[in-house]
């Protein structure tokens, strides 16, 4: 329960949500990364492998598909400045979404693009709890890249949630990284680059992406959730911490109210309110699971924020970074034990409240 495990709804803009990365033409907050990539493309120095890293839900996969569209639609050649360099250089990686290549990418049918991600079903449509990328999925990468592009153009592989590759899968990909074919690009998208092998890191260029600025989050809210009340927009933005994907997932799951309850609990809860919360959550197992995931995410993010001296919310200053990390570990372990042993939810919630309300020690340096 380290992060919100619910999937973003795969809906179009007509439903008010943002489209999935392969269909999304909108990218905000990563202009510096785009300019760096454009500079490399123009100079013919685009690396054969890139790692897009950063928190989940900030647009890493959207950037990966945007770059793939740019290359596979021939936009890179169009933006090269013309035969005599008379055209102005491109400012971003945007490509025409009506281009045949872009339409095929959106449909998942472009012959020059391979998308690899953790399998999320058991083959019968049922959600798997511990999806991963195994050796079979990873072997598709060298097989795909060894083929010759029909049009002599690019071949692009996107490995999404790459931190879920097991060791065997990473070693299978490593063989391609050691001897990359020409005119091929491997894009590794991950929220946890530390889980990748050092040998994988050493053969890729790391491009860290930062959480989105408040102005970008607000703009995306207006596009994805028109008519959202100001209070809920404020709470979603506070919970998101620059992660639009997390905010939309939270909204879709109805977790905004739970987020408010948790922040109230961290700010100071009465014993009677703790029992009310325990009673409410014990009556709804799914809501308890959502409570646990939001709680662990908030504790982890608060720990990181206090460590970087950018904490938001009055309760954040009540503990040192080390104390927040310790609290996160304790809450996570308690929730895992409760899930594994099918413990009584009422008792588990009271134990969580006890952890959160325990008197913090004096602040210490981390």
Secondary structure by P-SEA (a helix, b strand, c coil): ccccccccccccccccccccccccccccccaaaaaaaaaaaaacccccbbbbcccccccaaaaaaaaaaaaaaccccccccccccccccccccccccccaaaaaaaacccccbbbbccccccccccccccccccaaaaaaaaaaaaccccccbbbbbbbcccccccaaaaaaaaaaaacccccbbbbbbbcccccccaaaaaabbbbbbccccaaaaaaaaaaacccccaaaaaaaaaaacccaaaaaaaaaacaaaaaaaaaaaaacccaaaaaaaaaaaaacaaaaaaaaaaaaaaaaaaaaaaaaccccccccccccaaaaaaaaaaaaaaaaaaaaacccaaaaaaaaaaaaaccccccccc
